[in-house]
Amino acid sequence: MYLKLAWRNIWRNKRRTIITVSSIMFAVVFALFLESIERGAHDLMIDNMTRFHTGYMQVQDYRYKSEPSLDNAFYYDNNITDWIGENGHRIDFTIPRIETFMLAAGEEQTRGAIVMGTDLARENRLNDLEDRLVDGRFFERGDGSVVLGNGLADRLNLSVGDTLVLLGQGRFGMTAAGKFEVAGLIRHPLRDMNNQIVYLSLPDAQWLLSAEDHITALLVTPDHVRYTGPVVETLRSGFDNDELRVLTWQEMMPELLEALEFDRAGTRVMMIILYVVIGFGIFGTILTMTLERLREFGILLSVGMHRLKLALVVFIETFFISILGVLSGFILGFFILLYFHFNPIRLSGDMEEVVREWGIEPIMPAALAPDIFLWQGIIIFSLATVICLYPGIKIFTLNILDSARN
């Protein structure tokens, strides 16, 4: 009976109900949007760094993390890949890489460069590298050509068909030098990498660095990111008595985690301020609704209705309104976030330059994680429910004679 009475009451004054529901709905949408944009920016940063730099996890020599030198490269053959495939469930594919720092020179200019030898077919599965090509073609296995970031090519005044000279130190201090044709240029999404990266085939890199059959890292890609933890534990148990170690991207990039945590702290402060503003907005709407109904409450009390029953009915009314507001916010928010998920906000001007300096693409996509909806719904609903206790408190303290004068 109370539920039916409360449901009928909220639709007696449709305009008042719609205003109250709308205030809660827009509060939910705003909170969802802010949380989703922040989560999307973090996910994009992590995705860029893992796909184009470290991968989700790596197999390395145990000394390589503290001393990233070619001297700490490890012997790589198909036996390792076969063992990982047989014992590491939930693994999609692996990528062997050999990476070092060398001098890259054109006809007149010289710059420091990150030289990365890799298996192009597997690399492309991880980061769609071929889609980043802006000129020329990609190298073939062992053909003696390279692909440069177009930022590095501009610094060296090189274009497709020119010759690139690489000079540095190979394994165990051996001199490493070679000439390579520039086969193509790519636009790398990470600015620092775009200004330094040189890709070449794994056999060419191993020959250049006098590191035949050796690599500095074996990237392991799970079927899904959520399987990273179990896969790492499985691989670590297999390498316990070996000189190889398995590291996750969190262990390889602690600075990134600290930066993200610092940013989350700032977002939490913003969210608290937002909740305060939302709370006052909802309270203002509920206060107005309550003051409008004081005469109605006084009449009901004067004809013998118990204050507890009246307060219960009014609380159920506001409870229904809160549910309608949150559900409406979920529906509207989902379509808004869906749009910005597939059509991310693109930054420009000074903000674009700042974001590129961080090594992120200058876009702000919206994340669609279910827990965003869950937690924002719970917080806004709890906030609205607490505020909706006010009409009940007013009913218990209401003076019937004073209400009749309103």
KEKE-3310 file (N, C-alpha, C; in steps of 0.2 Angstrom, whole numbers, plus 5000, padded with zeros to 4 digits):
npx = (5004:5010:5020:5012:5005:5015:5021:5010:5009:5021:5019:5008:5012:5019:5028:5037:5042:5049:5059:5066:5071:5078:5088:5096:5099:5107:5118:5123:5127:5137:5146:5149:5155:5166:5174:5175:5182:5194:5199:5199:5210:5221:5221:5224:5237:5244:5241:5248:5261:5263:5260:5269:5281:5286:5278:5266:5272:5289:5302:5318:5336:5342:5350:5348:5338:5343:5355:5355:5362:5369:5378:5371:5362:5352:5353:5343:5332:5321:5317:5314:5303:5294:5294:5287:5275:5270:5269:5264:5249:5235:5243:5245:5255:5272:5286:5302:5315:5329:5338:5346:5356:5362:5373:5365:5367:5365:5369:5374:5370:5370:5362:5357:5350:5337:5339:5331:5329:5318:5304:5294:5282:5276:5277:5269:5256:5255:5255:5250:5260:5262:5252:5256:5264:5270:5277:5285:5290:5289:5303:5310:5314:5330:5335:5343:5338:5330:5317:5312:5307:5297:5301:5314:5319:5317:5326:5338:5338:5334:5326:5315:5324:5337:5353:5356:5368:5373:5381:5390:5392:5394:5390:5399:5408:5412:5415:5401:5395:5387:5379:5363:5349:5336:5320:5307:5296:5289:5275:5277:5267:5272:5280:5294:5299:5296:5305:5317:5318:5323:5319:5323:5326:5326:5337:5346:5349:5355:5366:5373:5376:5384:5378:5373:5359:5355:5345:5338:5326:5311:5295:5280:5264:5248:5232:5222:5222:5218:5223:5237:5243:5241:5248:5261:5265:5265:5275:5286:5288:5293:5305:5313:5325:5334:5343:5335:5322:5305:5296:5283:5274:5271:5282:5292:5290:5289:5289:5279:5268:5268:5266:5253:5246:5247:5240:5228:5225:5223:5212:5203:5201:5195:5183:5177:5175:5165:5155:5151:5146:5136:5128:5123:5115:5106:5100:5095:5084:5076:5073:5066:5055:5050:5046:5036:5026:5022:5010:5001:5007:5003:4989:4987:4992:4984:4972:4974:4984:4998:5014:5025:5021:5018:5031:5037:5031:5034:5048:5049:5044:5054:5064:5061:5062:5075:5080:5075:5081:5095:5095:5090:5101:5111:5107:5107:5120:5127:5125:5131:5145:5148:5148:5159:5168:5171:5173:5184:5189:5198:5213:5221:5232:5241:5239:5239:5253:5258:5253:5258:5272:5271:5271:5260:5246:5237:5223:5207:5199:5184:5182:5173:5171:5162:5163:5164:5151:5145:5151:5149:5135:5132:5137:5131:5118:5118:5121:5110:5100:5103:5101:5087:5082:5079:5065:5058:5063:5059:5045:5043:5046:5037:5026:5009:5000:5008:5010:4998:4997:5005)
npy = (4994:5006:5008:5009:5020:5030:5029:5034:5047:5053:5056:5065:5078:5081:5090:5094:5082:5078:5088:5086:5072:5075:5083:5074:5065:5072:5075:5062:5059:5069:5065:5052:5055:5063:5054:5044:5050:5053:5039:5034:5042:5037:5024:5025:5030:5019:5009:5014:5014:5001:4993:4999:5000:4992:4981:4969:4960:4954:4943:4943:4943:4941:4951:4962:4972:4980:4984:4988:4982:4976:4966:4959:4952:4938:4920:4915:4904:4893:4884:4890:4898:4887:4880:4890:4891:4878:4878:4890:4894:4904:4912:4922:4926:4928:4940:4943:4954:4964:4977:4993:5008:5019:5029:5038:5043:5054:5062:5074:5077:5071:5060:5054:5038:5025:5009:4996:4979:4968:4956:4958:4954:4948:4959:4968:4963:4966:4980:4986:4991:4993:5001:5013:5018:5031:5034:5026:5009:4994:4985:4969:4953:4952:4960:4971:4984:4999:5006:5022:5033:5047:5059:5058:5056:5069:5076:5071:5074:5065:5054:5043:5030:5035:5034:5027:5028:5018:5019:5012:5003:4985:4969:4964:4974:4975:4984:4992:4995:5000:5002:5007:5006:5017:5012:5015:5027:5030:5037:5038:5035:5039:5053:5055:5043:5043:5053:5046:5033:5018:5005:4989:4973:4958:4948:4957:4966:4958:4954:4967:4970:4961:4950:4937:4926:4930:4940:4955:4955:4946:4948:4945:4941:4941:4932:4940:4956:4954:4942:4943:4943:4929:4922:4927:4922:4908:4908:4913:4903:4893:4898:4898:4892:4897:4909:4918:4931:4936:4950:4961:4975:4984:4983:4986:5000:5009:5023:5027:5022:5029:5042:5041:5037:5049:5058:5052:5055:5069:5069:5063:5073:5082:5075:5074:5088:5089:5080:5087:5099:5093:5087:5098:5104:5094:5094:5107:5105:5095:5102:5113:5106:5100:5111:5116:5107:5108:5113:5102:5092:5096:5096:5082:5077:5083:5077:5065:5056:5046:5053:5045:5036:5045:5050:5039:5036:5048:5046:5035:5040:5049:5040:5032:5042:5045:5032:5033:5044:5040:5029:5035:5043:5033:5028:5039:5043:5032:5032:5045:5043:5032:5038:5047:5037:5031:5042:5051:5066:5078:5085:5102:5115:5123:5113:5101:5101:5099:5087:5078:5079:5072:5059:5054:5051:5065:5065:5062:5049:5041:5030:5014:5006:4994:4995:5009:5014:5007:5011:5025:5026:5020:5030:5042:5038:5035:5047:5055:5047:5050:5063:5064:5061:5072:5077:5068:5071:5084:5082:5076:5086:5096:5109:5109:5120:5130:5125:5126:5140:5142)
npz = (5000:5004:4995:4983:4986:4987:4974:4966:4972:4967:4954:4954:4954:4941:4935:4945:4949:4938:4937:4949:4946:4935:4940:4947:4937:4928:4937:4939:4925:4923:4933:4929:4916:4919:4927:4917:4907:4913:4916:4903:4898:4906:4902:4889:4889:4896:4887:4875:4880:4883:4872:4862:4868:4880:4881:4888:4897:4900:4896:4902:4904:4920:4924:4916:4919:4929:4923:4908:4896:4880:4884:4893:4886:4881:4876:4862:4856:4847:4856:4868:4865:4862:4874:4882:4875:4878:4892:4896:4898:4891:4883:4869:4859:4856:4855:4849:4853:4851:4858:4858:4861:4849:4838:4825:4808:4795:4779:4783:4797:4814:4826:4842:4843:4846:4843:4836:4834:4827:4825:4812:4808:4820:4828:4822:4825:4838:4840:4828:4819:4805:4801:4804:4795:4785:4773:4760:4762:4772:4780:4774:4780:4785:4774:4774:4776:4784:4795:4799:4813:4808:4814:4818:4805:4800:4808:4804:4791:4781:4769:4761:4753:4755:4763:4779:4792:4805:4821:4834:4849:4850:4856:4870:4869:4856:4840:4832:4817:4802:4786:4780:4770:4769:4770:4774:4782:4798:4808:4824:4839:4851:4856:4860:4856:4842:4838:4839:4835:4827:4817:4812:4804:4814:4812:4805:4814:4824:4818:4815:4828:4833:4839:4837:4837:4849:4861:4868:4875:4877:4872:4879:4875:4882:4880:4884:4893:4906:4910:4913:4926:4930:4920:4921:4934:4931:4921:4929:4938:4930:4927:4938:4941:4933:4923:4918:4919:4923:4920:4923:4915:4925:4934:4926:4922:4934:4936:4928:4934:4946:4942:4937:4948:4955:4947:4948:4962:4961:4953:4962:4972:4964:4961:4974:4976:4966:4970:4982:4976:4968:4978:4985:4975:4973:4985:4986:4977:4983:4995:4990:4985:4996:5004:4996:4999:5012:5017:5013:5020:5033:5033:5031:5043:5052:5050:5056:5052:5055:5060:5057:5047:5037:5035:5031:5018:5011:5011:5003:4991:4988:4987:4976:4966:4967:4962:4949:4944:4944:4936:4924:4922:4920:4907:4898:4900:4896:4882:4879:4883:4875:4862:4864:4866:4854:4846:4851:4861:4853:4856:4855:4850:4863:4873:4866:4863:4876:4880:4871:4875:4886:4880:4875:4864:4857:4862:4870:4875:4880:4893:4895:4906:4916:4930:4932:4930:4940:4953:4952:4951:4964:4973:4969:4971:4985:4990:4986:4993:5006:5007:5004:5016:5022:5020:5028:5041:5042:5043:5055:5064:5061:5063:5065:5065:5060:5047:5041:5038:5027)
capx = (5000:5014:5023:5007:5003:5021:5021:5005:5011:5027:5016:5003:5015:5024:5034:5041:5046:5054:5064:5070:5074:5083:5094:5100:5101:5113:5123:5126:5130:5143:5151:5151:5159:5173:5178:5177:5188:5201:5200:5201:5217:5225:5221:5227:5244:5246:5241:5253:5268:5264:5261:5274:5288:5288:5274:5263:5277:5295:5307:5325:5341:5341:5354:5346:5334:5348:5361:5352:5367:5370:5382:5366:5357:5352:5352:5336:5330:5314:5316:5311:5296:5290:5292:5282:5269:5267:5268:5261:5242:5232:5247:5243:5261:5278:5290:5309:5318:5335:5337:5351:5357:5368:5373:5362:5369:5364:5374:5377:5368:5370:5358:5356:5344:5335:5339:5327:5328:5312:5301:5289:5275:5274:5277:5263:5251:5254:5254:5248:5265:5262:5247:5259:5268:5268:5280:5289:5288:5293:5309:5309:5318:5337:5336:5347:5335:5327:5312:5313:5302:5298:5304:5321:5321:5318:5332:5344:5337:5334:5320:5315:5329:5343:5357:5357:5374:5373:5388:5389:5395:5390:5391:5406:5413:5414:5412:5396:5394:5384:5375:5356:5344:5329:5315:5301:5295:5282:5274:5276:5262:5275:5284:5301:5301:5296:5311:5323:5317:5325:5317:5326:5324:5330:5343:5350:5351:5359:5373:5376:5378:5388:5374:5369:5355:5354:5340:5338:5320:5306:5289:5275:5257:5242:5226:5218:5226:5217:5227:5244:5245:5242:5253:5267:5266:5266:5282:5291:5289:5297:5312:5316:5332:5337:5346:5330:5317:5299:5294:5277:5275:5271:5289:5297:5289:5287:5288:5272:5263:5268:5262:5246:5243:5247:5235:5221:5224:5220:5205:5199:5199:5190:5177:5174:5171:5159:5150:5148:5141:5130:5124:5119:5110:5100:5097:5091:5078:5072:5071:5060:5049:5047:5043:5030:5021:5021:5003:4999:5009:5000:4983:4987:4993:4978:4966:4975:4989:5004:5020:5030:5019:5019:5038:5039:5028:5038:5055:5048:5044:5061:5068:5059:5064:5083:5081:5073:5087:5101:5094:5090:5108:5115:5105:5109:5127:5130:5126:5136:5151:5149:5150:5166:5173:5172:5175:5187:5190:5205:5216:5224:5236:5246:5237:5242:5260:5260:5251:5263:5278:5270:5272:5253:5242:5233:5216:5204:5194:5180:5182:5166:5172:5156:5164:5163:5144:5143:5153:5146:5128:5131:5139:5126:5112:5118:5120:5103:5096:5104:5098:5080:5079:5077:5058:5055:5065:5054:5038:5043:5047:5032:5020:5003:4997:5012:5010:4992:4997:5009)
capy = (5000:5012:5008:5011:5027:5034:5030:5039:5054:5057:5058:5070:5084:5079:5095:5094:5075:5078:5093:5082:5067:5078:5085:5068:5062:5076:5073:5055:5060:5073:5061:5047:5058:5065:5048:5040:5053:5051:5032:5033:5045:5033:5018:5026:5030:5013:5005:5016:5012:4993:4991:5002:5000:4987:4975:4968:4957:4953:4939:4946:4941:4944:4957:4967:4978:4985:4986:4987:4982:4971:4961:4955:4949:4930:4916:4914:4899:4890:4880:4895:4899:4881:4879:4895:4889:4872:4878:4896:4895:4910:4916:4923:4926:4931:4945:4944:4960:4967:4985:4997:5015:5020:5036:5038:5048:5055:5065:5080:5077:5065:5060:5048:5034:5019:5004:4990:4974:4964:4952:4963:4951:4948:4966:4971:4960:4969:4987:4988:4996:4995:5006:5020:5020:5037:5034:5020:5002:4991:4981:4962:4950:4952:4964:4977:4991:5001:5011:5027:5038:5053:5064:5057:5057:5076:5079:5069:5076:5059:5052:5036:5029:5038:5029:5029:5025:5017:5018:5011:4997:4979:4964:4963:4980:4975:4990:4990:5000:4998:5007:5004:5009:5019:5009:5019:5032:5029:5042:5034:5039:5042:5058:5053:5037:5046:5057:5042:5025:5015:4998:4984:4966:4955:4946:4962:4969:4954:4954:4973:4971:4955:4946:4932:4921:4933:4946:4958:4954:4942:4951:4939:4944:4936:4932:4946:4959:4952:4936:4945:4940:4921:4920:4929:4917:4902:4908:4913:4896:4889:4901:4899:4890:4899:4916:4923:4933:4938:4956:4965:4982:4989:4983:4990:5007:5011:5030:5028:5021:5035:5048:5039:5038:5056:5061:5050:5059:5075:5068:5061:5079:5085:5072:5076:5094:5088:5077:5093:5103:5089:5086:5105:5104:5089:5096:5112:5103:5092:5107:5116:5101:5099:5117:5117:5102:5108:5113:5096:5087:5098:5093:5075:5076:5086:5072:5059:5052:5046:5056:5040:5033:5050:5051:5033:5037:5053:5043:5030:5044:5051:5034:5031:5048:5043:5027:5035:5049:5036:5024:5039:5045:5028:5027:5045:5043:5027:5035:5050:5039:5028:5042:5049:5032:5030:5049:5054:5073:5079:5091:5106:5121:5122:5107:5096:5100:5097:5080:5075:5079:5066:5053:5052:5054:5071:5063:5060:5044:5039:5022:5011:5000:4993:4998:5016:5015:5004:5016:5032:5025:5019:5036:5047:5036:5035:5054:5057:5044:5053:5070:5063:5060:5079:5078:5065:5075:5090:5080:5075:5093:5101:5112:5109:5126:5134:5123:5128:5147:5142)
capz = (5000:5004:4988:4978:4987:4985:4967:4964:4974:4964:4948:4955:4951:4936:4934:4951:4949:4932:4939:4954:4943:4930:4944:4949:4931:4926:4942:4937:4919:4924:4937:4924:4911:4922:4928:4911:4903:4917:4915:4896:4897:4909:4898:4883:4891:4897:4881:4871:4883:4883:4865:4858:4871:4885:4881:4894:4901:4896:4898:4902:4908:4927:4926:4911:4922:4932:4918:4901:4891:4876:4887:4896:4881:4882:4870:4861:4850:4847:4862:4873:4863:4862:4881:4884:4872:4881:4899:4898:4895:4890:4879:4862:4854:4859:4851:4851:4852:4853:4858:4860:4859:4844:4834:4818:4804:4788:4775:4787:4803:4818:4832:4846:4841:4849:4837:4839:4829:4829:4820:4810:4808:4827:4831:4819:4829:4845:4839:4821:4816:4798:4800:4806:4789:4781:4767:4758:4764:4778:4778:4774:4785:4782:4767:4775:4776:4790:4795:4804:4815:4804:4818:4817:4798:4799:4811:4800:4784:4777:4766:4758:4748:4757:4767:4786:4795:4812:4824:4841:4853:4850:4862:4873:4867:4849:4837:4828:4812:4796:4782:4779:4766:4772:4767:4775:4788:4802:4813:4830:4843:4857:4853:4861:4851:4835:4837:4840:4834:4821:4817:4807:4805:4820:4809:4803:4821:4828:4814:4817:4835:4834:4844:4833:4841:4856:4861:4875:4878:4874:4874:4880:4875:4884:4876:4887:4898:4913:4911:4914:4932:4930:4915:4924:4939:4928:4918:4934:4941:4926:4926:4945:4942:4927:4923:4915:4924:4920:4923:4921:4913:4931:4936:4921:4922:4941:4936:4925:4940:4951:4938:4936:4955:4957:4943:4951:4968:4959:4951:4968:4974:4959:4962:4980:4975:4962:4974:4986:4972:4966:4984:4986:4969:4974:4992:4984:4973:4988:4999:4987:4984:5003:5006:4993:5001:5019:5019:5012:5026:5039:5032:5032:5050:5056:5049:5060:5049:5059:5057:5055:5041:5032:5033:5027:5012:5008:5010:4997:4985:4986:4985:4969:4962:4966:4957:4942:4942:4943:4930:4918:4921:4916:4900:4895:4901:4892:4875:4878:4883:4869:4857:4865:4866:4847:4843:4856:4860:4851:4859:4850:4853:4869:4877:4862:4864:4883:4881:4867:4879:4890:4877:4874:4858:4860:4862:4876:4874:4886:4895:4896:4911:4920:4937:4932:4931:4947:4958:4952:4953:4971:4976:4968:4974:4992:4992:4985:4998:5013:5006:5004:5023:5025:5021:5034:5047:5042:5045:5062:5067:5058:5067:5060:5064:5055:5040:5038:5036:5021)
cpx = (5004:5018:5018:5006:5009:5022:5016:5007:5016:5024:5010:5006:5021:5030:5039:5045:5051:5060:5069:5074:5080:5089:5099:5103:5107:5119:5127:5130:5137:5148:5154:5156:5166:5177:5180:5182:5194:5203:5203:5208:5222:5226:5225:5235:5247:5246:5247:5260:5269:5265:5267:5281:5289:5284:5271:5268:5283:5299:5314:5330:5341:5345:5352:5343:5338:5353:5358:5357:5366:5373:5377:5360:5357:5351:5345:5336:5323:5312:5312:5304:5292:5289:5287:5275:5266:5265:5264:5254:5240:5238:5245:5249:5266:5282:5297:5311:5325:5336:5343:5351:5363:5367:5370:5364:5367:5370:5378:5375:5369:5366:5359:5350:5343:5335:5336:5326:5322:5309:5294:5282:5272:5273:5270:5256:5250:5252:5252:5253:5264:5257:5250:5263:5266:5271:5284:5286:5291:5298:5307:5315:5325:5339:5340:5344:5332:5321:5313:5307:5303:5301:5312:5323:5322:5324:5338:5344:5337:5327:5320:5320:5336:5347:5358:5363:5372:5380:5387:5394:5391:5391:5398:5411:5415:5411:5407:5395:5391:5380:5369:5352:5338:5323:5308:5301:5289:5281:5272:5272:5266:5281:5292:5303:5301:5302:5318:5323:5320:5324:5321:5325:5328:5337:5348:5353:5356:5366:5376:5379:5382:5385:5370:5366:5354:5349:5340:5331:5315:5299:5284:5268:5252:5236:5222:5222:5225:5220:5235:5246:5246:5247:5260:5269:5268:5274:5287:5293:5293:5304:5315:5323:5336:5340:5341:5325:5311:5297:5288:5278:5275:5278:5294:5296:5286:5285:5281:5267:5262:5264:5255:5242:5242:5241:5228:5220:5221:5213:5200:5196:5194:5183:5173:5171:5165:5154:5147:5143:5135:5125:5120:5114:5104:5096:5092:5084:5074:5069:5065:5054:5046:5043:5036:5024:5020:5014:4999:5001:5005:4993:4982:4988:4987:4972:4968:4980:4995:5010:5025:5028:5019:5026:5040:5037:5032:5045:5054:5048:5050:5066:5067:5062:5072:5084:5080:5079:5093:5100:5094:5097:5112:5113:5108:5117:5130:5131:5131:5143:5153:5151:5157:5171:5175:5174:5178:5189:5197:5208:5220:5228:5241:5245:5240:5249:5262:5259:5256:5270:5277:5271:5265:5250:5238:5226:5214:5198:5190:5180:5175:5167:5165:5157:5163:5155:5142:5144:5150:5139:5127:5132:5133:5119:5112:5118:5113:5098:5096:5100:5090:5077:5077:5069:5055:5057:5060:5047:5038:5044:5042:5027:5014:5000:5001:5011:5003:4992:5001:5004)
cpy = (5006:5013:5011:5019:5032:5035:5034:5046:5057:5059:5063:5077:5082:5083:5094:5087:5075:5083:5089:5076:5069:5080:5079:5065:5066:5075:5067:5056:5063:5069:5056:5050:5060:5059:5044:5043:5052:5044:5031:5036:5040:5026:5019:5027:5023:5008:5007:5013:5004:4991:4993:5002:4994:4980:4974:4964:4955:4947:4942:4942:4944:4950:4963:4973:4983:4988:4984:4987:4976:4965:4956:4953:4941:4927:4914:4909:4897:4886:4884:4896:4893:4879:4884:4893:4883:4873:4885:4896:4902:4915:4916:4922:4929:4936:4945:4950:4961:4974:4988:5004:5016:5027:5034:5044:5048:5058:5070:5080:5070:5065:5054:5044:5027:5014:4998:4985:4969:4960:4956:4960:4950:4955:4970:4969:4964:4977:4990:4993:4998:5000:5013:5022:5026:5038:5028:5014:5000:4986:4973:4959:4949:4955:4970:4984:4992:5005:5015:5031:5044:5059:5064:5058:5065:5079:5077:5071:5070:5058:5045:5035:5031:5032:5031:5025:5024:5015:5017:5005:4991:4975:4963:4968:4980:4981:4988:4996:4997:5003:5003:5008:5011:5017:5013:5023:5030:5035:5038:5038:5042:5047:5057:5048:5039:5049:5053:5035:5024:5008:4995:4977:4963:4952:4951:4966:4965:4954:4961:4973:4965:4951:4941:4927:4924:4939:4949:4957:4950:4945:4945:4943:4939:4937:4938:4949:4956:4945:4937:4942:4933:4919:4922:4924:4911:4902:4909:4907:4892:4891:4902:4897:4892:4906:4921:4925:4936:4944:4959:4972:4986:4989:4986:4997:5009:5019:5031:5027:5026:5041:5047:5040:5045:5060:5058:5053:5066:5074:5066:5068:5083:5082:5073:5083:5094:5085:5083:5097:5099:5088:5093:5106:5100:5091:5102:5110:5100:5097:5111:5112:5100:5105:5118:5112:5103:5109:5106:5091:5089:5096:5086:5073:5078:5081:5066:5054:5052:5049:5050:5037:5038:5050:5045:5034:5042:5050:5039:5034:5046:5046:5032:5036:5047:5038:5029:5040:5045:5032:5029:5042:5040:5027:5033:5045:5038:5029:5040:5047:5035:5032:5045:5044:5031:5037:5053:5062:5074:5085:5095:5111:5119:5115:5101:5095:5097:5089:5076:5074:5073:5059:5050:5055:5060:5070:5061:5056:5043:5032:5020:5005:5000:4996:5005:5018:5013:5009:5022:5032:5024:5026:5041:5045:5036:5042:5057:5054:5048:5060:5069:5061:5066:5079:5074:5068:5081:5088:5079:5081:5098:5103:5113:5115:5131:5132:5125:5136:5147:5142)
cpz = (5000:4998:4983:4979:4985:4978:4964:4966:4970:4957:4948:4953:4947:4935:4939:4951:4944:4934:4944:4950:4938:4934:4946:4943:4928:4930:4940:4930:4920:4928:4932:4919:4913:4924:4922:4907:4906:4916:4908:4895:4900:4905:4892:4884:4892:4891:4876:4873:4882:4876:4861:4861:4875:4884:4887:4899:4897:4900:4897:4905:4915:4929:4921:4914:4925:4928:4911:4896:4886:4879:4891:4892:4883:4876:4869:4855:4851:4853:4868:4871:4863:4870:4884:4881:4875:4888:4901:4894:4895:4886:4872:4857:4858:4853:4853:4849:4854:4852:4861:4858:4855:4841:4827:4814:4797:4784:4779:4794:4807:4824:4835:4844:4845:4843:4840:4833:4832:4823:4818:4810:4815:4830:4828:4823:4836:4844:4833:4818:4809:4796:4801:4800:4786:4774:4766:4760:4770:4775:4778:4778:4782:4776:4768:4775:4783:4789:4801:4806:4811:4807:4817:4810:4797:4802:4807:4792:4779:4774:4763:4752:4750:4761:4774:4788:4803:4815:4831:4844:4853:4856:4864:4870:4860:4845:4832:4823:4806:4792:4780:4774:4770:4768:4768:4781:4791:4806:4820:4835:4849:4854:4854:4856:4844:4833:4837:4837:4827:4821:4811:4809:4811:4817:4808:4809:4824:4824:4815:4823:4838:4840:4841:4838:4848:4855:4868:4879:4874:4876:4874:4880:4877:4880:4878:4892:4905:4915:4912:4920:4932:4925:4918:4929:4936:4925:4923:4937:4937:4925:4933:4945:4936:4928:4920:4920:4920:4923:4919:4919:4919:4934:4932:4921:4929:4940:4933:4930:4945:4948:4938:4943:4957:4953:4946:4958:4966:4957:4957:4971:4970:4960:4968:4979:4971:4966:4979:4982:4970:4972:4986:4981:4971:4980:4990:4981:4978:4993:4996:4986:4991:5005:5003:4995:5009:5021:5018:5018:5032:5039:5034:5040:5054:5055:5053:5057:5053:5056:5054:5048:5035:5030:5029:5019:5008:5006:5004:4991:4983:4984:4978:4964:4961:4961:4950:4939:4940:4936:4923:4916:4918:4909:4896:4895:4896:4884:4874:4878:4877:4863:4858:4865:4858:4843:4849:4855:4858:4853:4854:4854:4858:4872:4873:4863:4871:4883:4877:4871:4884:4887:4875:4867:4861:4859:4869:4875:4880:4887:4896:4901:4915:4927:4938:4934:4938:4952:4958:4953:4960:4975:4976:4972:4982:4994:4991:4991:5005:5013:5007:5011:5026:5025:5027:5041:5048:5045:5052:5067:5065:5063:5063:5059:5059:5048:5037:5036:5029:5015)
residu = (MET:TYR:LEU:LYS:LEU:ALA:TRP:ARG:ASN:ILE:TRP:ARG:ASN:LYS:ARG:ARG:THR:ILE:ILE:THR:VAL:SER:SER:ILE:MET:PHE:ALA:VAL:VAL:PHE:ALA:LEU:PHE:LEU:GLU:SER:ILE:GLU:ARG:GLY:ALA:HIS:ASP:LEU:MET:ILE:ASP:ASN:MET:THR:ARG:PHE:HIS:THR:GLY:TYR:MET:GLN:VAL:GLN:ASP:TYR:ARG:TYR:LYS:SER:GLU:PRO:SER:LEU:ASP:ASN:ALA:PHE:TYR:TYR:ASP:ASN:ASN:ILE:THR:ASP:TRP:ILE:GLY:GLU:ASN:GLY:HIS:ARG:ILE:ASP:PHE:THR:ILE:PRO:ARG:ILE:GLU:THR:PHE:MET:LEU:ALA:ALA:GLY:GLU:GLU:GLN:THR:ARG:GLY:ALA:ILE:VAL:MET:GLY:THR:ASP:LEU:ALA:ARG:GLU:ASN:ARG:LEU:ASN:ASP:LEU:GLU:ASP:ARG:LEU:VAL:ASP:GLY:ARG:PHE:PHE:GLU:ARG:GLY:ASP:GLY:SER:VAL:VAL:LEU:GLY:ASN:GLY:LEU:ALA:ASP:ARG:LEU:ASN:LEU:SER:VAL:GLY:ASP:THR:LEU:VAL:LEU:LEU:GLY:GLN:GLY:ARG:PHE:GLY:MET:THR:ALA:ALA:GLY:LYS:PHE:GLU:VAL:ALA:GLY:LEU:ILE:ARG:HIS:PRO:LEU:ARG:ASP:MET:ASN:ASN:GLN:ILE:VAL:TYR:LEU:SER:LEU:PRO:ASP:ALA:GLN:TRP:LEU:LEU:SER:ALA:GLU:ASP:HIS:ILE:THR:ALA:LEU:LEU:VAL:THR:PRO:ASP:HIS:VAL:ARG:TYR:THR:GLY:PRO:VAL:VAL:GLU:THR:LEU:ARG:SER:GLY:PHE:ASP:ASN:ASP:GLU:LEU:ARG:VAL:LEU:THR:TRP:GLN:GLU:MET:MET:PRO:GLU:LEU:LEU:GLU:ALA:LEU:GLU:PHE:ASP:ARG:ALA:GLY:THR:ARG:VAL:MET:MET:ILE:ILE:LEU:TYR:VAL:VAL:ILE:GLY:PHE:GLY:ILE:PHE:GLY:THR:ILE:LEU:THR:MET:THR:LEU:GLU:ARG:LEU:ARG:GLU:PHE:GLY:ILE:LEU:LEU:SER:VAL:GLY:MET:HIS:ARG:LEU:LYS:LEU:ALA:LEU:VAL:VAL:PHE:ILE:GLU:THR:PHE:PHE:ILE:SER:ILE:LEU:GLY:VAL:LEU:SER:GLY:PHE:ILE:LEU:GLY:PHE:PHE:ILE:LEU:LEU:TYR:PHE:HIS:PHE:ASN:PRO:ILE:ARG:LEU:SER:GLY:ASP:MET:GLU:GLU:VAL:VAL:ARG:GLU:TRP:GLY:ILE:GLU:PRO:ILE:MET:PRO:ALA:ALA:LEU:ALA:PRO:ASP:ILE:PHE:LEU:TRP:GLN:GLY:ILE:ILE:ILE:PHE:SER:LEU:ALA:THR:VAL:ILE:CYS:LEU:TYR:PRO:GLY:ILE:LYS:ILE:PHE:THR:LEU:ASN:ILE:LEU:ASP:SER:ALA:ARG:ASN)
# end
